Amino acid sequence: MPSTDQYDRIASDIRRPGVEPEDGVLNVRELIRHATLAASSHNTQPWKFHILQDSVSILPDFSRRCPVVDPEDSHLFKSLGCATENIVHAAAAQGFSADVRFTPGEDRVAVALYRDTAARVTDLYRAITRRQCAKTMYDGTSLGALELKKLEEAGAGRDVRTIMLLAEAQKEAVVDYVTRGNIAQLTDRAFRDELVAWIRFNPAEALRTGDGLSGRTTGQPALPTWLAKRMIGLALTPKRQAQTDAANIRSSAGVAVFVSTRDDKAAWVETGRSYERFALQATALDVRTAFINQPLETPSLRPAFESWLNLTGDHALLMVRFGHGPTAPFSLRRSIDDVILPE
Ligand SMILES: Cc1cc2nc3c(=O)[nH]c(=O)nc-3n(C[C@H](O)[C@H](O)[C@H](O)COP(=O)(O)O)c2cc1C
């Protein structure tokens, strides 16, 4: 039975530092390894990569969709955006610039790569192997003005901006919306079943699939899957989840909402890119982030939440809390051979 030590060794090997390019030749497998370290909804890793002469295409893997929490595949396309952003920074580290285009009809993110003497290793590139969603409590301290400015700038993209909520009253309003989201989601049998199907209750199960929400990342004790599935009804209640989330939000320096002027596939990819950049910048600053998307995923709550944000026509697409706090054990990934399409 694989132990937590084996889990941690493999999680760390997946995140080994990048290799230097040899003789200016692009190492595409390294680009894809970095792409797969991106965030994805429920750690579904809903992507496939097609390597072409001077470009890489990122395509959706619809067999990994989550139809209950994400019926329109908006999180799925945001996840593709997260992977895209990592490729851009990993290419720069190898001396290549990237031109990113999303073709809605083909559901394809095409990343054209060309040599660029100005492209180089950046702090955001170095952060790719360390970025994580740290889902525990933070230490309650605030961020400095310069840190906040850097995060806000990193989160801005084409038609995407971040709204930074820092005041206690704003955080309390977010707590209230997240609580209502937890009640709506965790009293829905279909939502719970889908969520539980992506939870990996012990290192053996997580290592077997290389995906999903590993209990190790949130400090849950490892349990045999059959036992955990029987006990989950007691542990995963709206009340307990709301209490945990409330404490976590109150311990955070602030909340960032990613807002776009549009709500379509292209906007979802762009928003994923913005989140990933924000998270890489946060990692570079030693700041933690974790998603709290419940109000945006709950159709009955989203309009009220957007009105509370004073959005007129813009769309709230993602929400994260951020702050100073401890790192967490890392999540796993599938082998890159499983996500590269044959030529
Ligand atoms: C579009 C999107 C939506 C997500 N929604 C949530 C969420 O609502 N709650 C949560 O705890 N994590 C959420 N996550 C984070 C994933 O669980 C996380 O990225 C995944 O488990 C991999 O872990 P890592 O980001 O630490 O590598 C989301 C990630 C993405 C990209």
Ligand as a Chemical Component Dictionary entry (heavy atoms), coordinates in Angstrom:
data_LIG
# 
_chem_comp.id                   LIG 
_chem_comp.type                 NON-POLYMER 
_chem_comp.pdbx_formal_charge   0 
_chem_comp.three_letter_code    LIG 
# 
loop_
_chem_comp_atom.comp_id 
_chem_comp_atom.atom_id 
_chem_comp_atom.alt_atom_id 
_chem_comp_atom.type_symbol 
_chem_comp_atom.charge 
_chem_comp_atom.model_Cartn_x 
_chem_comp_atom.model_Cartn_y 
_chem_comp_atom.model_Cartn_z 
_chem_comp_atom.pdbx_ordinal 
LIG C1  C1  C 0 -11.820 26.736 -12.854 1  
LIG C2  C2  C 0 -11.459 26.187 -11.510 2  
LIG C3  C3  C 0 -12.410 26.106 -10.506 3  
LIG C4  C4  C 0 -12.051 25.634 -9.238  4  
LIG N1  N1  N 0 -12.995 25.646 -8.235  5  
LIG C5  C5  C 0 -12.634 25.296 -6.985  6  
LIG C6  C6  C 0 -13.566 25.440 -5.903  7  
LIG O1  O1  O 0 -14.689 25.897 -6.075  8  
LIG N2  N2  N 0 -13.146 25.077 -4.663  9  
LIG C7  C7  C 0 -11.887 24.611 -4.436  10 
LIG O2  O2  O 0 -11.558 24.313 -3.285  11 
LIG N3  N3  N 0 -10.987 24.496 -5.430  12 
LIG C8  C8  C 0 -11.330 24.828 -6.698  13 
LIG N4  N4  N 0 -10.412 24.728 -7.718  14 
LIG C9  C9  C 0 -9.029  24.305 -7.401  15 
LIG C10 C10 C 0 -8.759  22.850 -7.734  16 
LIG O3  O3  O 0 -9.340  21.997 -6.769  17 
LIG C11 C11 C 0 -7.222  22.651 -7.786  18 
LIG O4  O4  O 0 -6.687  23.458 -8.791  19 
LIG C12 C12 C 0 -6.852  21.193 -8.046  20 
LIG O5  O5  O 0 -7.290  20.378 -7.000  21 
LIG C13 C13 C 0 -5.344  20.999 -8.233  22 
LIG O6  O6  O 0 -4.670  21.441 -7.096  23 
LIG P1  P1  P 0 -3.559  22.598 -7.172  24 
LIG O7  O7  O 0 -4.208  23.808 -7.788  25 
LIG O8  O8  O 0 -3.129  22.814 -5.753  26 
LIG O9  O9  O 0 -2.448  22.096 -8.039  27 
LIG C14 C14 C 0 -10.726 25.194 -8.994  28 
LIG C15 C15 C 0 -9.773  25.256 -10.019 29 
LIG C16 C16 C 0 -10.128 25.761 -11.262 30 
LIG C17 C17 C 0 -9.085  25.889 -12.339 31 
# 
loop_
_chem_comp_bond.comp_id 
_chem_comp_bond.atom_id_1 
_chem_comp_bond.atom_id_2 
_chem_comp_bond.value_order 
_chem_comp_bond.pdbx_ordinal 
LIG C1  C2  SING 1  
LIG C2  C3  SING 2  
LIG C2  C16 DOUB 3  
LIG C3  C4  DOUB 4  
LIG C4  N1  SING 5  
LIG C4  C14 SING 6  
LIG N1  C5  DOUB 7  
LIG C5  C6  SING 8  
LIG C5  C8  SING 9  
LIG C6  O1  DOUB 10 
LIG C6  N2  SING 11 
LIG N2  C7  SING 12 
LIG C7  O2  DOUB 13 
LIG C7  N3  SING 14 
LIG N3  C8  DOUB 15 
LIG C8  N4  SING 16 
LIG N4  C9  SING 17 
LIG N4  C14 SING 18 
LIG C9  C10 SING 19 
LIG C10 O3  SING 20 
LIG C10 C11 SING 21 
LIG C11 O4  SING 22 
LIG C11 C12 SING 23 
LIG C12 O5  SING 24 
LIG C12 C13 SING 25 
LIG C13 O6  SING 26 
LIG O6  P1  SING 27 
LIG P1  O7  DOUB 28 
LIG P1  O8  SING 29 
LIG P1  O9  SING 30 
LIG C14 C15 DOUB 31 
LIG C15 C16 SING 32 
LIG C16 C17 SING 33 
# 
